């Protein structure tokens, strides 16, 4: 696959993946999804119980994602308000 991409597109798989994954667009999509959860009345009590505070993050900011590191920083910022929720979900059995 990698050789075919290099022949037809003059790019390797390693060159294409960062351009498709590490984008402001993907971060904005994730941010919008999380931001929409804060208005879900059915989940409000769960979020309160798990100390999820969506007001700590500006989901509408410019993320300036250009590479893996900036993508990770933006994703960490977005997920910061859900830290305990993510911990709970990954440890619950």
Secondary structure as the mmCIF struct_conf table of DSSP 4:
data_model
#
loop_
_struct_conf.conf_type_id
_struct_conf.id
_struct_conf.beg_label_comp_id
_struct_conf.beg_label_asym_id
_struct_conf.beg_label_seq_id
_struct_conf.end_label_comp_id
_struct_conf.end_label_asym_id
_struct_conf.end_label_seq_id
HELX_RH_AL_P HELX_RH_AL_P1 UNK A 2 UNK A 9
BEND BEND1 UNK A 10 UNK A 10
HELX_RH_AL_P HELX_RH_AL_P2 UNK A 13 UNK A 21
BEND BEND2 UNK A 22 UNK A 22
HELX_RH_AL_P HELX_RH_AL_P3 UNK A 24 UNK A 37
TURN_TY1_P TURN_TY1_P1 UNK A 38 UNK A 39
TURN_TY1_P TURN_TY1_P2 UNK A 41 UNK A 43
HELX_RH_AL_P HELX_RH_AL_P4 UNK A 44 UNK A 49
TURN_TY1_P TURN_TY1_P3 UNK A 50 UNK A 51
HELX_RH_3T_P HELX_RH_3T_P1 UNK A 54 UNK A 56
BEND BEND3 UNK A 57 UNK A 57
TURN_TY1_P TURN_TY1_P4 UNK A 59 UNK A 60
BEND BEND4 UNK A 61 UNK A 61
BEND BEND5 UNK A 67 UNK A 67
HELX_RH_AL_P HELX_RH_AL_P5 UNK A 68 UNK A 79
HELX_RH_3T_P HELX_RH_3T_P2 UNK A 80 UNK A 82
HELX_RH_AL_P HELX_RH_AL_P6 UNK A 83 UNK A 91
#
